[in-house]
Amino acid sequence: MIEQRGTVLLSGVFCLVFLTSILSLILSTERLIRSQEANQFAADATAFGATAMLARSMNLLALLNQIMMVVLAVLVALRLAQTFFIIATVILSAAAWFSFGATAPLASVCAQMAHQMGTAYRQARPQIYRALEGLNLAEQAVIHLAPGAAIAVSVAESRHHPHSEWTAALPSTLTLPAEEDEFPVLCGKSTSLATWLALAPLSPILPNAILKKVSQGSENMGRDLSGFLCGKAGSHSASPTTRRLVEEHRPQPFGLKSCETMPKAQACAQAQEEQRLARPDSASGACLAHHQCTFQSPYEELARRARSECDPTMEKDLSQFIYQTHPVEQQEQFLLGRWQETERRYLEPTLHSTSSPPCGKKGDFGKDWNTLPTTHQTPDPLYTPLCDSRASLRNLNQSGQEGERRTRTFFQVTRLFGCTKTYVREFSLADEGDEIPEQSQKAGRPHRIQADLQFGAEEFQVRAVSGKRGINWEKSEQVRKAGTWNHENQLNAGNAVPGSSQSSWHLLKSLPQVSFAQGEYFFGSANELPESEWLWEMHWRARLDRFLLPEQRGEEEETSISLCQLHGSLPCSSSSIAELKDWMLH
């Protein structure tokens, strides 16, 4: 009889070895899955961290745009206030004709306020432009440095992932997907803000629909009139104009007009000095004692020029004549049947200021107007007066007795110092020099999303990779060696046949673990806003997305758009791509 004891034991030993190998395989697989899962967590964290950093960078761009809007709104508010007072001045000046001058004081106050607003505008403009240029440089720095900073931070943070040895984030572009916008867009935003602040006290009364319409209208006005409101060249239309009466004093020293544009120029200082030296005495109109009173002095030169520039026979709308008169006592004696002048004595002169001309057709002292100036031979205007009132003496009694004497008095207009020319002038509400030089027009512009970019575009994607060396299989190999009766030669990769399970095992041990992840930053506003508004609101968000290569992502976007057009329950817009993805997956 054959001995059968121990047969089951032998089978049990082999089964135990087999089960031990199976247990080793299960434990090794569990370790592999856990390691891969931890590595994937590291890749997801890297992708989300880099994406969140880029989303915050986009929010920072939106914040800088808003700061630029607020800074420029100060300039717009000054210009709007100046315009308001100019219009009020024109209306009150026109109303003064019908109210017999009752509104003239108010018109003067409004004119002064308009001048002050214009002065404040010109003083604040250079500072505001410098601030805008600095903000524009800050935006440029964010655009160019944010992706590189995201890469550097993702690499530096690899030490915080204990199950991963290295991580790296790879944005789709080396710069943020933003480009410079037009300056009128910024001016329109600032105008809308200034208008909204002006209407804020009325917000409890006015409906929201009206406030929204006014805000939109003011934004469009700011874009169209950016050259006027914000002082930048390149606006879509010219600055608005108005018409008003302008009073011009004549004559003026040559070079005095240069003071309007170059107040610190040498020509301006010289002209102002000549104007001071030409000022006559307020009572007599004579040359002041401490001033030059020669033939070529400013006092005499401007008086000679006034004879031609203030001639009412050649010019219309002249008023406010300033002139000097000399009372003349003429001694006469009746000889040979007629009165003859024997002596003439000039009395103290007097300075006059009248709205009507002293000479001419409507003159107070004579109908003639002597435009011939004094010369070196006759430097004293007493010998060449502008006109005199001797014509009125002809009506006196011309009869007399031989040798009879009498004294008659008349007036001579010896010097004319100036007049005022009034005319209607059409002028721009913008002051001269409001527009900046050509080389400065590009400075201070805001930024917008690059053209033709849609929601979920490749430029908004960030891919991350995380890796580590192969798992330590020492314990698993000990179990395997025990299961194979410690036959080392069968596990030696050098003796293994290529393609066998032993060579695959050694290849698996040597392979590193690599995980991939993908994130996306997007504009997540609750309102449907066009792409042009994405960098004016701080609603940029970050999220993880399914990992796809750029080519695969392009095919998915085309499929998404096609399905969106076929599926009637979803709106086919760029902001509904995320909902469409969820619908496709479920």
Buried (B, 14 or more C-beta within 10 A) or exposed (E): EEEEEEEEEEEEEEEEBEEBBEEBBEEBEEBBEEBBEBBBBBBBBBBBBBBBBBBBBBBBBBBBBBBBBEBBBBBBBBBBBBBBBBBBBBBBBBBBEEEEEEBBEBBEBBBEBBBBBBEBBBEEBEEBBEBBBBBBEBBBEBBEBBBEBBBBBBBEBBEEBEBBBBBBBBBBEEBBBBBBBBBBBBBBBBBBBBBBEBBEEEEEEEEEEEBEEBBEEBBEBBBBBBBBBBBBBEBEEEBEEBEBEEEEEBBBBEBBEBBEEEEEEEBBBBBBEBBEBBBBBEEBBBBBEEBEEEEEBBBBBBBBBBBBBBBBEEBEEBBBBBBBBBBBEBBBBBEEEEBEEEEEEEEEBBBBEEEEBBBBEEBBBBEBBBEEBBEEEEBEBBEBBBBBBBEEBEEEEEEBEEEEEEEBEBBBBBBBBBBBBBEEEEBBBBBEEBBBEEEEBEBBBBBBBBEEBBBBBBBBBBBBBBBBEBBEBEEBBEBBBEBBEEEEEBBEBEEBEEEEEBBEBBEEBEEEBBBBBBBBBBBBBEEEBEBEBBBBBBBBBBBBBEBBEEEEBEEBBEEBBEBBEEEEEBEBEBBBBBBBBEBEEE
